[in-house]
């Protein structure tokens, strides 16, 4: 019974920490589209190493700046 009490919170903490990089990349504004999906797949496959590379390398392709169309 005691293991059940501590097992669930421990499992939840480990799950949150494991998926944290995926959520951070998913809601990041550094990348978009196919590049973001590629990073998420890499993180799910290799987890924390891909997340570290994401913050070092991303964005691979520069995002075009919106044009000001003011008269």
KOLDOPA-46363 format. One record per residue (C-alpha): residue number from 1; x, y, z. Coordinates in Angstrom, 1 decimal, always signed. Example, Ala and Ser with C-alpha at 12.3 -4.5 7.8 and 13.67 -1.06 7.14 Angstrom:
<pts>
resi/east/north/up
1/+12.3/-4.5/+7.8
2/+13.7/-1.1/+7.1
</pts>
This chain:
<pts>
resi/east/north/up
1/+0.0/+0.0/+0.0
2/+2.8/+2.4/+0.9
3/+4.4/+1.9/-2.6
4/+1.1/+2.8/-4.3
5/+1.0/+6.1/-2.4
6/+4.5/+7.2/-3.4
7/+4.4/+5.5/-6.8
8/+1.8/+7.7/-8.6
9/+3.3/+11.1/-7.6
10/+6.8/+9.9/-8.5
11/+5.5/+8.6/-11.9
12/+3.8/+12.0/-12.5
13/+6.9/+13.9/-11.7
14/+9.1/+11.7/-13.9
15/+6.5/+12.0/-16.8
16/+6.4/+15.8/-16.6
17/+10.2/+16.0/-16.5
18/+10.5/+13.6/-19.4
19/+8.0/+15.5/-21.6
20/+9.0/+19.0/-20.6
21/+11.4/+19.5/-23.6
22/+8.6/+18.4/-26.0
23/+6.2/+21.0/-24.5
24/+8.8/+23.7/-24.5
25/+9.6/+23.2/-28.2
26/+5.9/+22.8/-29.2
27/+5.1/+26.3/-27.7
28/+8.3/+28.0/-28.7
29/+8.2/+30.8/-31.3
30/+11.7/+30.1/-32.5
31/+10.6/+27.6/-35.2
32/+7.5/+26.8/-37.1
33/+5.9/+24.3/-39.4
34/+7.8/+21.3/-40.6
35/+11.0/+22.4/-38.7
36/+9.1/+22.4/-35.4
37/+7.6/+18.9/-36.1
38/+11.1/+17.6/-36.9
39/+12.4/+18.9/-33.7
40/+9.6/+17.4/-31.7
41/+10.1/+14.0/-33.4
42/+13.8/+14.2/-32.6
43/+13.1/+15.1/-29.0
44/+10.7/+12.2/-28.6
45/+13.3/+9.8/-30.2
46/+16.4/+11.1/-28.4
47/+14.8/+13.3/-25.7
48/+17.1/+15.6/-23.7
49/+20.0/+15.7/-26.2
50/+17.8/+17.0/-29.0
51/+16.3/+19.6/-26.7
52/+19.8/+20.9/-25.9
53/+20.6/+21.0/-29.6
54/+17.3/+22.8/-30.3
55/+18.3/+25.7/-28.1
56/+21.8/+25.9/-29.6
57/+20.9/+25.4/-33.3
58/+17.2/+26.5/-33.9
59/+16.1/+28.1/-36.0
60/+17.8/+26.5/-38.9
61/+16.0/+28.6/-41.5
62/+15.6/+32.3/-40.8
63/+12.0/+33.4/-40.5
64/+11.0/+36.3/-42.8
65/+10.2/+39.5/-41.1
66/+6.7/+40.9/-41.6
67/+6.6/+43.9/-43.9
68/+5.2/+47.2/-42.7
69/+2.7/+48.4/-45.2
70/+2.2/+51.8/-43.7
71/+1.7/+54.8/-46.1
</pts>
